Amino acid sequence: MKRLAAILGSLVVAGGTFEAVASPGGQGVDARQHRQHHRIEQGVRSGELTRREAARATAQQRHIRAEERRYRADGNLGPVERADLRRDQARASRGIHRQKHDAQDRPPAELHDPRVNARQGNQRARIGQGVRSGELTRDEAVALAQEQRSIRQQERAYKSDGELTKEERQDLRQDVRQSGRSIAREKNDEEQR
């Protein structure tokens, strides 16, 4: 999960590091590289690219950028160097296409946990019922609602990389169970509205 975030992060950083290279067709080296970066990113999000495939494609993009820097070191990008960069980019583009359309797909991550979502809905209803019945004071209800928001924020953070791992699901379920115990404890204590 962190590795995928690092790959995507390096793609984002890499996207803005090029100098523009004009070409007769109006497609500079940087514009083409930018499009390839987005194709890799989209392939990761959709599951068309595995982590290994994305890492390989990203490394190839880094290699092309390094090559461009070497060519530009003398302050001039000649026609032979420009043609070599275009050839490398065309090869990289074909590689991205091949990898996105091969049989190696990463299964799309299921980004929700029905058990967690159902229990959270139930807990929100229990908090509302406790307020209406007077079993929960306003302060207790506010604290319990904040606990629910914290769980939802944690869930969003876990989902931010496009994957909800088994460990993350277990952590969310444990937080929801703890929240349920907090609701029961507050509803059954002696404080009443």
Kinemage of the C-alpha trace (Angstrom):
@kinemage 1
@onewidth
@group {chain A} dominant
@subgroup {mainchain}
@vectorlist {calphas} color= white
{ca met a 1} P 0.000 0.000 0.000
{ca lys a 2} L 2.765 2.447 0.957
{ca arg a 3} L 4.772 1.225 -2.015
{ca leu a 4} L 1.878 2.093 -4.350
{ca ala a 5} L 1.608 5.553 -2.776
{ca ala a 6} L 5.355 6.027 -3.307
{ca ile a 7} L 5.050 5.013 -6.967
{ca leu a 8} L 2.164 7.413 -7.526
{ca gly a 9} L 4.027 10.124 -5.615
{ca ser a 10} L 7.104 9.731 -7.782
{ca leu a 11} L 4.898 9.951 -10.857
{ca val a 12} L 3.380 13.210 -9.636
{ca val a 13} L 6.791 14.695 -8.839
{ca ala a 14} L 8.209 13.471 -12.117
{ca gly a 15} L 5.379 14.973 -14.129
{ca gly a 16} L 6.564 18.526 -13.566
{ca thr a 17} L 10.348 18.123 -13.878
{ca phe a 18} L 10.707 18.426 -17.643
{ca glu a 19} L 11.638 21.366 -19.719
{ca ala a 20} L 9.503 21.787 -22.805
{ca val a 21} L 10.954 20.395 -26.000
{ca ala a 22} L 9.251 21.697 -29.087
{ca ser a 23} L 8.632 19.377 -31.960
{ca pro a 24} L 7.229 19.925 -35.424
{ca gly a 25} L 3.963 18.167 -34.550
{ca gly a 26} L 3.433 20.377 -31.505
{ca gln a 27} L 3.984 17.471 -29.092
{ca gly a 28} L 6.965 18.180 -26.900
{ca val a 29} L 8.898 15.547 -25.022
{ca asp a 30} L 7.424 16.791 -21.749
{ca ala a 31} L 3.831 16.745 -23.038
{ca arg a 32} L 4.179 13.157 -24.168
{ca gln a 33} L 5.847 12.175 -20.910
{ca his a 34} L 3.021 13.870 -19.008
{ca arg a 35} L 0.420 11.839 -20.917
{ca gln a 36} L 2.341 8.633 -20.252
{ca his a 37} L 2.492 9.492 -16.562
{ca his a 38} L -1.312 9.833 -16.516
{ca arg a 39} L -1.737 6.559 -18.392
{ca ile a 40} L 0.371 4.762 -15.775
{ca glu a 41} L -1.520 6.431 -12.934
{ca gln a 42} L -4.880 5.505 -14.492
{ca gly a 43} L -3.686 1.933 -15.016
{ca val a 44} L -2.783 1.638 -11.344
{ca arg a 45} L -6.134 3.051 -10.228
{ca ser a 46} L -8.135 0.785 -12.534
{ca gly a 47} L -6.118 -2.320 -11.709
{ca glu a 48} L -4.900 -2.743 -15.303
{ca leu a 49} L -1.312 -2.390 -14.068
{ca thr a 50} L 0.127 -4.440 -11.246
{ca arg a 51} L 2.462 -2.720 -8.803
{ca arg a 52} L 5.457 -4.333 -10.480
{ca glu a 53} L 4.324 -3.214 -13.951
{ca ala a 54} L 3.754 0.335 -12.696
{ca ala a 55} L 7.185 0.383 -11.030
{ca arg a 56} L 8.824 -0.788 -14.263
{ca ala a 57} L 6.989 1.824 -16.353
{ca thr a 58} L 7.883 4.542 -13.845
{ca ala a 59} L 11.556 3.513 -13.920
{ca gln a 60} L 11.485 3.697 -17.712
{ca gln a 61} L 10.053 7.236 -17.513
{ca arg a 62} L 12.839 8.212 -15.065
{ca his a 63} L 15.416 6.804 -17.477
{ca ile a 64} L 14.023 8.931 -20.319
{ca arg a 65} L 14.110 12.050 -18.127
{ca ala a 66} L 17.734 11.334 -17.136
{ca glu a 67} L 18.614 10.831 -20.785
{ca glu a 68} L 17.001 14.150 -21.665
{ca arg a 69} L 18.997 15.912 -18.919
{ca arg a 70} L 22.229 14.395 -20.286
{ca tyr a 71} L 21.362 15.550 -23.795
{ca arg a 72} L 20.560 19.048 -22.535
{ca ala a 73} L 23.729 19.334 -20.448
{ca asp a 74} L 25.481 21.211 -23.258
{ca gly a 75} L 22.534 23.603 -23.581
{ca asn a 76} L 21.357 22.230 -26.903
{ca leu a 77} L 19.053 19.401 -27.898
{ca gly a 78} L 20.010 18.405 -31.415
{ca pro a 79} L 17.820 16.648 -33.966
{ca val a 80} L 19.508 13.261 -33.397
{ca glu a 81} L 19.016 13.543 -29.627
{ca arg a 82} L 15.418 14.661 -30.083
{ca ala a 83} L 14.754 11.681 -32.371
{ca asp a 84} L 16.321 9.315 -29.824
{ca leu a 85} L 14.057 10.707 -27.074
{ca arg a 86} L 10.992 10.310 -29.295
{ca arg a 87} L 11.981 6.732 -30.108
{ca asp a 88} L 12.414 5.967 -26.383
{ca gln a 89} L 9.051 7.524 -25.596
{ca ala a 90} L 7.358 5.545 -28.361
{ca arg a 91} L 8.883 2.346 -26.960
{ca ala a 92} L 7.689 3.314 -23.446
{ca ser a 93} L 4.218 4.084 -24.765
{ca arg a 94} L 3.962 0.676 -26.447
{ca gly a 95} L 5.146 -0.949 -23.216
{ca ile a 96} L 2.478 0.843 -21.175
{ca his a 97} L -0.170 -0.224 -23.678
{ca arg a 98} L 1.021 -3.844 -23.643
{ca gln a 99} L 1.097 -4.006 -19.840
{ca lys a 100} L -2.328 -2.405 -19.472
{ca his a 101} L -3.839 -4.910 -21.893
{ca asp a 102} L -2.110 -8.094 -20.808
{ca ala a 103} L -3.676 -10.793 -18.664
{ca gln a 104} L -1.994 -9.548 -15.482
{ca asp a 105} L -4.609 -7.425 -13.805
{ca arg a 106} L -4.609 -6.469 -10.188
{ca pro a 107} L -8.086 -7.225 -8.902
{ca pro a 108} L -9.830 -3.938 -8.160
{ca ala a 109} L -9.822 -3.342 -4.448
{ca glu a 110} L -13.138 -3.480 -2.713
{ca leu a 111} L -13.258 -0.068 -1.159
{ca his a 112} L -15.943 -0.629 1.405
{ca asp a 113} L -16.623 -3.067 4.154
{ca pro a 114} L -20.350 -3.816 4.365
{ca arg a 115} L -20.009 -4.985 7.974
{ca val a 116} L -18.369 -1.748 9.077
{ca asn a 117} L -20.805 0.418 7.130
{ca ala a 118} L -23.868 -1.406 8.459
{ca arg a 119} L -22.642 -1.238 12.048
{ca gln a 120} L -21.857 2.463 11.731
{ca gly a 121} L -25.367 3.143 10.429
{ca asn a 122} L -26.783 1.163 13.339
{ca gln a 123} L -24.622 3.092 15.810
{ca arg a 124} L -25.721 6.469 14.436
{ca ala a 125} L -29.325 5.345 14.875
{ca arg a 126} L -28.581 4.229 18.452
{ca ile a 127} L -27.055 7.608 19.273
{ca gly a 128} L -30.096 9.410 17.827
{ca gln a 129} L -32.470 7.150 19.754
{ca gly a 130} L -30.467 7.731 22.965
{ca val a 131} L -30.764 11.494 22.572
{ca arg a 132} L -34.523 11.286 21.911
{ca ser a 133} L -35.135 8.982 24.872
{ca gly a 134} L -32.951 10.997 27.231
{ca glu a 135} L -30.523 8.120 27.821
{ca leu a 136} L -27.718 10.254 26.362
{ca thr a 137} L -26.858 13.787 27.400
{ca arg a 138} L -26.009 16.262 24.702
{ca asp a 139} L -22.299 16.116 25.668
{ca glu a 140} L -22.301 12.312 25.492
{ca ala a 141} L -23.978 12.403 22.078
{ca val a 142} L -21.426 14.929 20.786
{ca ala a 143} L -18.506 12.779 22.010
{ca leu a 144} L -20.011 9.624 20.476
{ca ala a 145} L -20.687 11.403 17.171
{ca gln a 146} L -17.049 12.582 17.143
{ca glu a 147} L -15.936 8.983 17.638
{ca gln a 148} L -18.033 8.002 14.590
{ca arg a 149} L -16.447 10.820 12.533
{ca ser a 150} L -12.973 9.648 13.563
{ca ile a 151} L -13.738 6.130 12.320
{ca arg a 152} L -15.003 7.503 8.988
{ca gln a 153} L -11.856 9.668 8.638
{ca gln a 154} L -9.665 6.655 9.356
{ca glu a 155} L -11.585 4.655 6.757
{ca arg a 156} L -11.056 7.429 4.159
{ca ala a 157} L -7.339 7.502 4.982
{ca tyr a 158} L -7.112 3.733 4.526
{ca lys a 159} L -8.950 3.953 1.184
{ca ser a 160} L -6.852 6.848 -0.127
{ca asp a 161} L -4.403 4.510 -1.879
{ca gly a 162} L -7.218 2.671 -3.661
{ca glu a 163} L -7.017 -0.408 -1.459
{ca leu a 164} L -8.536 -1.582 1.820
{ca thr a 165} L -6.301 -4.342 3.159
{ca lys a 166} L -7.301 -7.158 5.485
{ca glu a 167} L -5.421 -5.510 8.359
{ca glu a 168} L -7.117 -2.174 7.709
{ca arg a 169} L -10.543 -3.856 7.671
{ca gln a 170} L -9.755 -5.575 10.977
{ca asp a 171} L -8.667 -2.273 12.504
{ca leu a 172} L -11.871 -0.565 11.357
{ca arg a 173} L -14.004 -3.406 12.696
{ca gln a 174} L -12.238 -3.214 16.046
{ca asp a 175} L -12.828 0.568 16.189
{ca val a 176} L -16.517 0.072 15.372
{ca arg a 177} L -16.851 -2.605 18.091
{ca gln a 178} L -15.218 -0.266 20.604
{ca ser a 179} L -17.553 2.528 19.558
{ca gly a 180} L -20.543 0.223 20.074
{ca arg a 181} L -19.334 -0.521 23.602
{ca ser a 182} L -18.961 3.219 24.267
{ca ile a 183} L -22.542 3.837 23.138
{ca ala a 184} L -23.862 1.065 25.398
{ca arg a 185} L -21.825 2.344 28.348
{ca glu a 186} L -23.032 5.933 27.927
{ca lys a 187} L -26.673 4.927 27.408
{ca asn a 188} L -26.637 2.790 30.556
{ca asp a 189} L -24.805 5.129 32.890
{ca glu a 190} L -26.606 7.242 35.444
{ca glu a 191} L -26.393 10.484 33.487
{ca gln a 192} L -29.683 11.394 31.891
{ca arg a 193} L -30.856 14.458 30.073
